[in-house]
């Protein structure tokens, strides 16, 4: 009896499954279960719907695909390889999770062309996808014309039970429903297994009803292991719903095809092993050896190459027509895609002198946003329900980004700090020149830390506007007074942390944050007003630290200050100079940038021979010891704050000129 021929769909699906099995087995590390279960939906999406060009992963108008369940990354690597991306060869598949490989243990944008987001922590990917969809819809509203469409693509996501349990996903998807992001389509891998076992030990809600309440369009494909047609029909139906994001629950069996480990937690995050892999080959009637893909499967998948080239060529033709009809809009659009800032974008940043009224740096920040807004049409952002405290609005802008006003660029994130950060990352991942910023209180950076870390890891130029930066917050008390937050952000690689000491330094911080498109910036801004300094400037902020006030001759003592405490150093210096002491004041608005200066410059500002130094900052001392040394001291925080007027808090915790002078006398050995 002749065996029935294997369908091309089955051959393509099992190619994904067995590449995952073989790669995880070879590395002896990884998660084979998800790719084995999700292979049908991955194949259906990439073969029948996804608009992309494997030979140009950065083609702008491609659909975006996000594997939010990033631990199952062999699904994505298999799809990239099978559809012809040069970034993932069969040798790369064999080097899965190895040093220097383009197939790391979770997808990383900076390692593998074709990966759209760095999907590590669960829930981050779907939240990034909301940002991608916002970026697409904003640019479409801004640039598309009734007779010419140049921005038109979908954002697709595969997410799992873990993503749906993480709070950040709930925050982001709630906002996506409110915004009616119709080009966002999520496929939910409903395999009912997590590391601890079956999901019913902790997770029994009706996920689709939750999403329906968010305002999403919902569907369920009951047979996700084999019914490619049902998956395809559901995607087609979701694409037709233009006024709601869509979620398709696809019920699958984790590790499908493994006789002894499928539908168990054992296949979630561990290799099948050689014996079980052999049994799986038999179960799937897979007669091919390890890492062997049948030619018919390659031929089917790699039709994406010609399709993608054709799609991009057609889009380029539309863009050429657009360039002719709408030259002004085209020039702006193409400049943004090149990542170029417009000429003179920084020309209206304000400068100050000591006679100008001292303001809180959060207010200086608002002035900067107002100055930048008209010159930087790519600036887009908002606040986590604290607009009138963060001052994150752009002066002169009316209205905000809503489902009926997508051309607007002010985003109301609601009380959703973590989602805000993840969505800002998604906007940055879109690689369309948009510059995202978001505001909240500095203390709530702890809510956002996971996504802020991914900003730094993925080299995204997100701007975090973090106000109420110290015990100067006052009456709200220690729950709202950040003590350790600034030092902890400084400990994050590739994050620029600015704590400007006046208006000029705030303008300088914005200039650098905008210019640094591959590094996120945290702008730590005060609630309380502070004096403008005579010798500060926009340009000096780029040095990270610089001599603000100096003595005649070599100083005996160096005072290092940031933020609102900088003026305490200046006033203390005046008093100490009157007493005959030689004192230098160093402003340190950005430690990271100071560390990147030459040794000669750093030694000029902080001579190694001058070991008597005092750091003054209303935050924990952590990180300052390398500047303080053994002979120095600090006026810093060593406990949580208190509920009282801001000025009272500053006084009680020693942030006064008198205390800085007293500390200085102690370091100088004066009774």
Long-range contacts (C-beta under 8 A, 24 or more apart in sequence): 3-285, 6-285, 8-296, 8-297, 8-300, 9-43, 9-228, 11-294, 11-296, 11-297, 11-300, 12-43, 12-47, 12-82, 12-297, 12-300, 12-301, 13-39, 13-40, 13-43, 13-228, 14-39, 14-257, 14-284, 14-286, 15-78, 15-82, 15-293, 15-294, 15-297, 15-301, 16-42, 16-43, 16-75, 16-78, 16-79, 16-82, 17-256, 17-257, 17-280, 17-284, 18-280, 18-281, 18-284, 18-286, 18-288, 19-74, 19-77, 19-78, 19-81, 19-82, 19-93, 19-291, 19-293, 20-74, 20-75, 20-78, 21-272, 21-277, 21-280, 22-93, 22-277, 22-290, 22-291, 23-74, 23-77, 23-93, 23-94, 23-96, 23-103, 23-291, 24-74, 24-96, 24-271, 24-272, 25-271, 25-272, 25-273, 25-274, 25-277, 25-290, 26-94, 26-96, 26-290, 27-96, 27-97, 27-98, 27-271, 28-271, 29-97, 29-105, 29-271, 30-74, 30-96, 30-97, 30-105, 30-269, 30-271, 31-71, 31-72, 31-73, 31-74, 31-268, 31-269, 32-74, 32-255, 32-267, 32-271, 32-272, 33-72, 33-191, 33-193, 33-254, 33-255, 33-261, 33-262, 33-267, 33-268, 33-269, 34-69, 34-71, 34-72, 34-75, 34-160, 34-189, 34-191, 34-254, 34-268, 35-72, 35-74, 35-75, 35-78, 36-254, 36-255, 36-256, 36-257, 36-258, 36-262, 36-267, 37-189, 37-191, 37-224, 37-225, 37-252, 37-253, 37-254, 37-255, 37-256, 38-69, 38-72, 38-75, 38-158, 38-189, 38-250, 38-252, 39-75, 39-256, 40-224, 40-225, 40-226, 40-227, 40-228, 40-231, 40-252, 41-158, 41-187, 41-189, 41-224, 41-231, 41-250, 41-252, 42-75, 42-78, 42-79, 42-158, 43-79, 43-228, 44-228, 44-231, 44-232, 44-235, 45-156, 45-158, 45-187, 45-231, 45-235, 46-79, 46-83, 46-301, 46-304, 47-300, 47-301, 47-304, 48-232, 48-235, 49-154, 49-156, 49-232, 49-235, 49-236, 49-239, 50-156, 50-304, 51-153, 51-154, 51-308, 51-311, 52-83, 52-304, 52-308, 52-311, 53-305, 53-308, 53-309, 53-311, 53-312, 54-80, 54-83, 54-84, 54-85, 54-86, 54-114, 54-302, 54-304, 54-305, 54-308, 55-84, 55-86, 55-305, 55-308, 55-309, 56-308, 56-312, 57-85, 57-87, 57-113, 57-114, 58-113, 58-431, 59-308, 59-311, 59-312, 59-315, 60-315, 60-337, 60-431, 60-432, 61-150, 61-151, 61-152, 61-153, 61-311, 61-312, 61-315, 62-153, 62-308, 63-153, 63-154, 63-155, 63-156, 64-116, 64-129, 64-132, 64-136, 64-153, 64-154, 64-155, 64-156, 64-430, 65-116, 65-156, 65-157, 65-158, 66-116, 66-117, 66-119, 66-125, 66-126, 66-128, 66-129, 66-132, 66-155, 66-156, 66-157, 66-158, 67-107, 67-119, 67-125, 67-157, 67-158, 68-119, 68-122, 68-123, 68-124, 68-125, 68-126, 68-128, 68-129, 68-157, 68-158, 68-159, 68-160, 68-163, 68-169, 68-186, 69-119, 69-122, 69-125, 69-158, 69-159, 69-160, 69-162, 69-163, 69-189, 70-106, 70-107, 70-118, 70-119, 70-120, 70-122, 70-125, 71-105, 71-106, 71-122, 71-269, 72-160, 73-103, 73-104, 73-105, 73-106, 73-107, 73-119, 74-103, 75-158, 76-107, 76-115, 77-103, 77-112, 80-112, 80-114, 80-115, 82-293, 82-297, 82-298, 82-301, 82-302, 83-301, 83-302, 83-304, 83-305, 84-301, 84-302, 84-304, 84-305, 85-113, 85-114, 86-113, 87-112, 87-113, 87-114, 88-112, 88-114, 90-291, 90-293, 93-291, 94-291, 108-457, 108-458, 109-429, 109-458, 110-457, 110-458, 110-459, 116-429, 117-425, 117-426, 117-429, 117-458, 118-454, 118-457, 118-458, 120-454, 121-166, 121-450, 121-454, 122-160, 122-162, 122-163, 122-165, 122-166, 122-169, 123-162, 123-163, 123-165, 123-166, 123-167, 123-168, 123-169, 123-172, 123-422, 124-168, 124-422, 124-425, 124-450, 124-451, 124-454, 125-157, 125-159, 125-163, 126-157, 126-159, 126-163, 126-169, 126-172, 126-173, 126-186, 127-168, 127-169, 127-171, 127-172, 127-173, 127-418, 127-419, 127-422, 127-423, 127-426, 127-451, 128-422, 128-423, 128-425, 128-426, 128-429, 129-155, 129-157, 129-184, 129-186, 129-426, 130-172, 130-173, 130-175, 130-176, 130-181, 130-184, 130-419, 130-422, 130-423, 130-426, 131-422, 131-423, 131-424, 131-425, 131-426, 131-427, 131-428, 131-429, 131-430, 131-436, 132-184, 132-426, 132-427, 132-429, 132-430, 133-176, 133-181, 133-183, 133-184, 133-245, 133-426, 134-179, 134-181, 134-401, 134-411, 134-423, 134-426, 134-427, 135-426, 135-427, 135-430, 135-432, 135-434, 136-183, 136-430, 137-179, 137-181, 137-183, 137-406, 138-380, 138-401, 138-406, 138-407, 138-409, 138-434, 139-333, 139-432, 139-434, 140-406, 141-405, 141-406, 141-407, 142-407, 143-329, 143-333, 145-322, 145-325, 145-326, 145-329, 147-325, 148-318, 148-321, 148-322, 148-325, 148-326, 149-318, 150-315, 150-318, 150-319, 150-322, 150-333, 153-183, 154-183, 154-184, 154-185, 154-239, 155-183, 155-184, 155-185, 156-185, 156-186, 156-187, 157-184, 157-185, 157-186, 157-187, 158-186, 158-187, 158-189, 159-186, 159-187, 159-188, 159-189, 160-188, 160-189, 160-191, 161-189, 161-190, 161-191, 161-192, 161-193, 161-194, 161-199, 161-203, 162-194, 164-188, 164-203, 164-207, 165-194, 165-202, 165-203, 167-418, 168-418, 168-419, 168-422, 168-450, 168-451, 170-210, 171-416, 171-418, 171-419, 172-416, 172-419, 172-422, 172-423, 173-211, 173-214, 173-216, 173-245, 174-214, 174-414, 174-416, 174-419, 175-413, 175-414, 175-416, 175-419, 175-423, 176-214, 176-216, 176-245, 177-211, 177-214, 177-215, 177-216, 177-244, 177-245, 178-214, 178-215, 178-403, 179-401, 179-402, 179-403, 180-215, 180-243, 180-244, 180-245, 180-403, 181-245, 182-241, 182-242, 182-243, 182-244, 182-245, 182-246, 183-242, 184-245, 184-246, 185-235, 185-238, 185-239, 185-245, 185-246, 185-247, 185-248, 186-245, 186-246, 186-247, 186-248, 187-231, 187-235, 187-247, 187-248, 187-250, 188-247, 188-248, 188-249, 188-250, 189-224, 189-250, 189-252, 190-224, 190-249, 190-250, 190-251, 190-252, 191-251, 191-252, 191-253, 191-254, 191-263, 193-254, 193-263, 193-264, 193-265, 193-268, 194-265, 194-268, 195-265, 195-268, 195-269, 196-265, 197-265, 198-265, 207-247, 207-249, 208-247, 208-249, 211-247, 215-244, 215-245, 216-244, 216-245, 216-246, 216-247, 217-241, 217-244, 217-245, 217-246, 217-247, 218-246, 218-247, 218-248, 218-249, 219-246, 219-247, 219-248, 219-249, 220-248, 220-249, 220-250, 220-251, 221-248, 221-249, 221-250, 221-251, 222-251, 223-251, 224-250, 224-251, 224-252, 225-252, 225-253, 225-256, 243-403, 257-283, 257-284, 258-283, 259-283, 332-377, 335-433, 336-378, 336-432, 336-433, 336-434, 337-432, 337-433, 338-433, 339-433, 339-517, 340-433, 341-376, 341-514, 341-515, 342-375, 342-376, 342-377, 344-375, 345-372, 345-375, 345-376, 345-514, 346-372, 346-375, 346-511, 346-514, 347-375, 348-372, 348-374, 348-375, 349-507, 349-510, 349-511, 349-538, 350-503, 350-507, 351-503, 351-504, 351-507, 351-537, 351-538, 352-502, 352-503, 352-504, 352-532, 352-536, 353-532, 353-534, 354-531, 354-532, 354-533, 354-534, 356-503, 356-532, 357-529, 358-502, 358-529, 358-530, 358-531, 358-532, 359-503, 359-529, 359-530, 360-525, 360-526, 360-527, 360-528, 360-529, 360-530, 361-500, 361-502, 361-503, 361-505, 361-506, 361-525, 361-526, 361-530, 361-563, 361-564, 362-389, 362-390, 362-391, 362-467, 362-468, 362-525, 362-526, 362-527, 363-391, 363-529, 364-500, 364-502, 364-503, 364-506, 364-507, 364-525, 365-390, 365-391, 365-392, 365-465, 365-467, 365-506, 365-510, 365-523, 365-525, 366-391, 366-392, 366-393, 366-395, 367-395, 367-503, 368-506, 368-507, 368-510, 369-393, 369-394, 369-395, 369-437, 369-510, 370-394, 370-395, 370-396, 372-510, 372-514, 373-397, 376-435, 376-514, 377-409, 378-433, 378-434, 378-435, 379-409, 379-435, 379-437, 379-514, 380-409, 380-410, 380-411, 380-427, 380-434, 380-435, 380-436, 380-437, 381-409, 381-410, 381-411, 381-424, 381-435, 381-436, 381-437, 381-438, 381-439, 381-463, 381-465, 382-410, 382-411, 382-412, 382-413, 382-420, 382-438, 382-439, 383-412, 383-413, 383-420, 383-438, 383-439, 383-440, 383-465, 384-413, 384-414, 384-415, 384-416, 384-417, 384-420, 384-438, 384-439, 384-440, 384-444, 385-412, 385-413, 385-414, 385-415, 385-416, 386-439, 386-440, 386-441, 386-467, 387-412, 387-439, 389-441, 389-467, 389-468, 390-439, 390-440, 390-441, 390-465, 390-467, 391-439, 391-467, 392-437, 392-438, 392-439, 392-465, 411-438, 413-438, 417-444, 417-447, 417-448, 418-447, 418-448, 418-450, 418-451, 420-448, 421-448, 421-450, 421-451, 421-452, 421-455, 421-462, 421-464, 422-451, 422-454, 424-451, 424-455, 424-462, 425-451, 425-454, 425-455, 425-458, 425-460, 425-462, 428-455, 428-460, 428-461, 428-462, 429-458, 429-460, 435-461, 435-463, 435-514, 435-517, 436-462, 436-463, 437-462, 437-463, 437-464, 437-465, 438-462, 438-463, 438-464, 438-465, 439-464, 439-465, 439-466, 439-467, 440-465, 440-466, 440-467, 441-466, 441-467, 441-468, 441-473, 441-480, 441-482, 442-466, 442-467, 442-468, 442-469, 442-482, 442-485, 442-486, 442-524, 442-525, 443-468, 443-479, 443-480, 443-481, 443-482, 443-485, 445-482, 445-485, 445-489, 445-522, 446-485, 449-488, 452-489, 452-492, 452-495, 452-520, 452-522, 453-492, 455-495, 455-520, 456-492, 456-493, 456-494, 456-495, 456-519, 456-520, 457-493, 457-494, 459-494, 459-518, 459-519, 460-518, 460-520, 461-513, 461-516, 461-517, 461-518, 461-519, 461-520, 461-521, 462-520, 462-521, 463-513, 463-514, 463-520, 463-521, 463-523, 464-520, 464-521, 464-522, 464-523, 465-523, 465-525, 466-522, 466-523, 466-524, 466-525, 467-525, 467-526, 467-527, 468-525, 468-526, 468-527, 469-499, 469-524, 469-525, 469-526, 469-527, 469-563, 469-618, 470-526, 470-563, 470-564, 470-618, 470-619, 471-618, 471-637, 471-641, 471-642, 471-646, 471-649, 471-650, 471-653, 471-655, 472-526, 472-527, 472-528, 472-564, 472-618, 472-646, 472-649, 472-650, 473-527, 473-641, 473-646, 473-649, 474-527, 474-643, 474-644, 474-645, 474-646, 474-647, 474-648, 474-649, 475-643, 475-644, 475-645, 475-646, 476-643, 477-641, 477-642, 477-643, 478-640, 478-641, 478-642, 478-643, 481-640, 481-641, 481-649, 482-619, 483-619, 483-620, 483-637, 483-639, 483-640, 483-641, 484-619, 484-620, 484-622, 485-619, 486-524, 486-617, 486-619, 486-620, 487-619, 487-620, 487-621, 487-622, 487-623, 487-624, 488-622, 489-522, 489-524, 490-591, 490-592, 490-623, 491-623, 494-519, 494-520, 495-519, 495-520, 495-521, 495-522, 495-592, 496-520, 496-521, 496-522, 496-590, 496-592, 496-593, 497-521, 497-522, 497-524, 497-590, 497-591, 497-592, 498-522, 498-523, 498-524, 498-541, 498-589, 498-590, 499-524, 499-562, 499-563, 499-589, 499-590, 499-617, 500-525, 500-541, 500-563, 500-589, 501-530, 501-533, 501-536, 501-561, 501-562, 501-563, 501-564, 501-565, 501-566, 501-567, 501-587, 501-589, 502-530, 502-531, 502-532, 502-533, 502-536, 502-566, 502-567, 503-532, 504-532, 504-533, 504-536, 504-537, 504-538, 504-540, 504-541, 505-536, 505-538, 505-540, 505-541, 505-587, 505-589, 507-538, 508-537, 508-538, 508-539, 508-540, 508-541, 508-542, 508-589, 509-541, 509-589, 509-590, 511-538, 511-541, 512-541, 512-542, 512-590, 512-593, 524-563, 526-563, 526-564, 527-646, 528-564, 528-646, 528-647, 528-650, 530-563, 530-564, 530-566, 530-567, 531-567, 531-570, 533-566, 533-567, 533-570, 533-587, 536-587, 540-587, 541-589, 541-590, 541-593, 542-593, 543-593, 543-594, 543-597, 543-601, 544-588, 544-589, 544-590, 544-591, 544-592, 544-593, 544-594, 544-595, 544-596, 544-597, 545-586, 545-587, 545-588, 545-589, 545-590, 545-591, 545-593, 545-594, 545-602, 545-605, 545-606, 546-586, 546-587, 546-605, 547-584, 547-585, 547-586, 547-605, 548-585, 548-586, 548-587, 549-573, 549-583, 549-584, 549-585, 550-584, 550-585, 551-577, 551-582, 551-583, 551-584, 552-582, 553-582, 554-582, 554-607, 554-610, 555-582, 555-583, 555-584, 555-610, 556-581, 556-582, 556-583, 556-610, 556-612, 556-668, 557-581, 557-582, 557-583, 557-584, 557-610, 557-612, 557-613, 557-614, 557-664, 557-667, 557-668, 558-583, 558-584, 558-585, 558-586, 558-606, 558-610, 558-612, 558-613, 558-614, 559-583, 559-584, 559-585, 559-586, 559-613, 559-614, 559-616, 559-660, 559-664, 560-585, 560-586, 560-588, 560-606, 560-613, 560-614, 560-615, 560-616, 560-624, 560-627, 561-585, 561-586, 561-587, 561-588, 561-615, 561-616, 561-617, 562-587, 562-588, 562-589, 562-616, 562-617, 563-617, 563-618, 564-618, 565-616, 565-617, 565-618, 565-635, 565-655, 566-616, 568-616, 568-635, 568-655, 568-656, 568-657, 568-660, 569-616, 569-660, 571-657, 571-660, 572-657, 572-660, 572-661, 572-664, 575-657, 575-661, 576-661, 576-664, 581-664, 581-668, 583-664, 584-610, 588-627, 591-623, 612-667, 612-668, 613-667, 614-660, 614-663, 614-664, 614-667, 616-655, 616-660, 618-650, 618-653, 618-655, 631-667, 632-667, 633-663, 633-666, 633-667, 634-663, 635-659, 635-660, 635-663
